[in-house]
Amino acid sequence: MAWEIVAIWAIVVATLVWFRRDEDRERSKALAEQARYFATAPRYRHRHIPRSEPLAETPPQAMVHRRYLDLLKSSGPAPSAARPG
């Protein structure tokens, strides 16, 4: 009687393991087909398209900020405020 229960459980476990492996194999097969399609389809191939218009020039406000920062750099270290003592 005990061996029959063990045999039933062995069959159940073997069936579940077999089912799981088969499902994983099918899923990976479908994923490989999708990957192959996206890797080789002409629609998804990388094509470099050169820009027809030049890059935008630096806005005037950024130029003002750049000149201000350059002025701060060229003036040297800021004088330290005298501490009341």
C-alpha positions as a printed NumPy array, in Angstrom:
array([[  0.   ,   0.   ,   0.   ],
       [  2.776,   2.475,   0.883],
       [  4.683,   1.772,  -2.311],
       [  1.529,   2.573,  -4.333],
       [  1.286,   6.019,  -2.742],
       [  4.988,   6.599,  -3.385],
       [  4.543,   5.494,  -7.003],
       [  1.575,   7.852,  -7.477],
       [  3.545,  10.784,  -6.057],
       [  6.542,   9.899,  -8.221],
       [  4.325,   9.95 , -11.304],
       [  2.787,  13.288, -10.261],
       [  6.183,  14.891,  -9.629],
       [  7.639,  13.518, -12.864],
       [  4.623,  14.82 , -14.817],
       [  4.903,  18.292, -13.279],
       [  8.646,  18.472, -13.955],
       [  8.149,  17.306, -17.543],
       [  5.352,  19.843, -18.095],
       [  7.438,  22.691, -16.655],
       [ 10.481,  21.869, -18.811],
       [  8.326,  21.59 , -21.92 ],
       [  6.71 ,  24.978, -21.225],
       [ 10.117,  26.594, -20.633],
       [ 11.433,  25.098, -23.874],
       [  8.434,  26.429, -25.824],
       [  8.795,  29.881, -24.243],
       [ 12.511,  30.085, -25.028],
       [ 11.856,  28.886, -28.59 ],
       [  9.293,  31.67 , -29.106],
       [ 11.666,  34.232, -27.57 ],
       [ 14.492,  33.079, -29.862],
       [ 12.209,  33.48 , -32.897],
       [ 11.301,  37.009, -31.815],
       [ 14.956,  37.891, -31.219],
       [ 15.913,  36.531, -34.629],
       [ 13.166,  38.58 , -36.253],
       [ 14.148,  41.83 , -34.535],
       [ 17.828,  41.195, -35.273],
       [ 17.403,  40.518, -38.983],
       [ 14.243,  42.335, -40.124],
       [ 14.984,  45.248, -42.458],
       [ 12.561,  47.409, -40.543],
       [ 14.731,  47.295, -37.412],
       [ 18.188,  47.546, -38.977],
       [ 20.266,  50.479, -37.858],
       [ 20.687,  53.094, -40.544],
       [ 22.614,  56.278, -39.978],
       [ 20.752,  59.254, -41.39 ],
       [ 22.926,  62.365, -41.591],
       [ 21.442,  65.571, -40.253],
       [ 20.238,  67.941, -42.903],
       [ 20.088,  70.999, -40.639],
       [ 23.054,  72.177, -38.552],
       [ 22.96 ,  72.026, -34.773],
       [ 21.342,  74.976, -33.045],
       [ 23.699,  77.768, -32.074],
       [ 24.332,  78.7  , -28.462],
       [ 21.546,  80.952, -27.176],
       [ 22.587,  84.521, -26.251],
       [ 21.668,  84.051, -22.596],
       [ 24.129,  81.163, -22.307],
       [ 26.833,  83.347, -23.812],
       [ 26.206,  85.994, -21.144],
       [ 26.466,  83.356, -18.426],
       [ 29.701,  82.042, -19.938],
       [ 31.241,  85.543, -20.046],
       [ 30.23 ,  86.132, -16.409],
       [ 31.833,  82.867, -15.284],
       [ 34.992,  83.676, -17.261],
       [ 35.104,  87.097, -15.602],
       [ 34.823,  85.512, -12.163],
       [ 37.615,  83.095, -13.01 ],
       [ 39.938,  85.785, -14.31 ],
       [ 39.449,  88.103, -11.321],
       [ 41.123,  85.608,  -9.002],
       [ 39.967,  84.437,  -5.6  ],
       [ 37.288,  86.502,  -3.943],
       [ 38.471,  88.555,  -0.973],
       [ 37.46 ,  86.95 ,   2.268],
       [ 35.167,  88.965,   4.491],
       [ 36.746,  90.183,   7.655],
       [ 35.323,  88.411,  10.656],
       [ 34.377,  90.46 ,  13.627],
       [ 36.63 ,  89.49 ,  16.375]])
